[in-house]
Amino acid sequence: MAGLVLSTLLVGATVIVAPHYNVNDYYEIEVDGRLYIFDDLKTYQSFLVVGETAYRLTRIGAAPNGETVVFGLQEKDKKMLSGLGGVDLFDGNAEGVATGFYGEIHTGGRIYVFSEWADLVSFKAVGEALYRFTDIGSGPKDETVVYVLNKKNKKHQPTALMNAFKKVHDL
């Protein structure tokens, strides 16, 4: 889903807001001992420039190693406590889309780039990518970029994923 779908249904005097998910992209970046999570490209790109996000949901000590987790939110999401794609993806309560997924995890001075949600989940569980195409120094700040592959696509250079990464980072 490229856009946000928000629908309401009136039942008696209660307003039920259907959860909306942006689960077509996922960005995770470690900065100053905090883990920042985004499910919106524009919010993520703004964070990369400014170093902060205007709207956030913060969980102190909630990351696997006890780091604080900060979910970057869009203005329209700032009052929501549930139904947020990035939160549900991080918590394991949602899955990324089967077709057209894009994800990044910045860790250890490298940027890991994913075209499939299952590969991202596996990477987070193990901490390493079994199949990968590594492009040394090609990141926006000369970071090494690791394109994570799998058994199905391991024999081909991930040209489409490389182009998607360049587009995200205006390279």
N, C-alpha and C positions, 0 to 999 in steps of 0.2 A: 504494500500500500504506500504509494508515494505521498498521499495527502492524509490529512487527519479526518476521521469520520467520527462525529459526535452526534448521537441521537438521544432524544429524551422521549420518555413514555410516561404519560400521566396515568397513575393507578390510584383512584380515590384522591386523597389529599397528598399522596407521596409522589415525588418526582424521582424516577429512577434514571440515572445516567449510565448508558451503556459504556463499558470500557472501550477505549480506543487504543489501538496498538500501532506503533510504528516499529515493526520488527523486520524491516527490510535492510536496516543497517545498524551497526553497533560499533562504538568506539570506546576504548578503555586506555587510559593513560596514567602512569604513575608520576606524580609531581610532589616534591617536598614531603614524602611520607604519606601522601594521600592518594587514593585511587579515584579517579574521575571517570564517570560513565555517561555516555551520550547516546541517544537514539535519533538525533536530529543533526544533519550535516551542517546547517547554518550555525546552530548553537556550538557545535564542536569547532568549526572554523573560527568563530568569534573567540572561543576560549584559547585557541592556539595563538591568536594575535594579542589578546588582552591579558591572558593568564588567569582569568576569573570568569564566572558565569553569573549573570544578574539574578537568575532564579535557580534555586537548588533545593534538593532534599538531601539532608546530611544524616548519615548513620555513623556515629562514633564507634570505632573499634569493630566494625562489621565485616571487614575484609578477612580473607582466610588467614593472613598473618597479623591480624589485629589492627590494620590501618583503618583510618577513617575513610568511608566511602561517600563521595559527593556525586549525586546524580544531577547533571545539568538539565534544566527544564526550559521549555519554551514559556513565554508569558501566559499563554492560554492554559498551561498545565499547572501553574504555580499553586493553585488551591486544591489540587487533587491529591488524595492520599492513596489511591489505588487506580488501577487501569492504565498505568504508565508502562509503555513498552520496554524502555531501558531497565526499569526496576524489575519487571517480571522476567526479562531475559537474564539479568544478573542473578536473580533468585532461583532460576530454573523453573519458573512457573509458566514460561512461554518458550516457543522455539522460533528461530528466524525463518523467514520465508524459504520455501524449497527452491524457487527459481528467482534469480536476480539479487541474491543476498550479497552484501559487502560489509566487511568488518575489519577493524584494526585493533591491535593490542600493542601499545608501546611499553616495552619493558627491557631492562638491561641495556639501554642504549641502542636498541634495535626496534624496528617497526615490523610487526608481523601482520601480513595482509591475507584476508580470507575471502573466498568466493562461496563457501558453504558453511552453514551454521554448525553442522556436525564436526567439521574440522576445527572450528573455533572451540567448541566444547571439549573435544579431545585434547587440544593444546592446553586449555586451562587445567584439565585434570592431570596431565602428565608434565607440562612445563616445557615441552619440546615438540617440534614438528618432525615426524618420521620422514615425510617426503616434502621437499622444498626446493625452491629456486632462489638463490641468494644473489642480491645485487648490491655489492659493497659500495658505500658512499653515495648512493643515489637518492637518499632521503632529502627533505627540505633543508636540513641542517647537516648535511653530509652523513646522516646515519646510514647504517646498513639496513636494507629493506629485505625482508624474508617473505617471499610469496609461498604460502602454505598450500601444498598439493595433497593428493590422495592417490590411491591405487588406480583410479579411473583416469586421472589426468597427469600422472607423474612423468610421462615420456615426452611431454610437449612444453615448450616455453609458454608461460602464462601471459601471452601478449594482451589479451582483453583485460585481465586483472591488472597488469602493469599500466595500461592506459587509464583504467578507472582510478588507480592510485594517483597518477599524474594529474588527472582532472580534479580530484579531491583537493590536492595540494597546489594547484595552479603551477605545475612544473612544465 
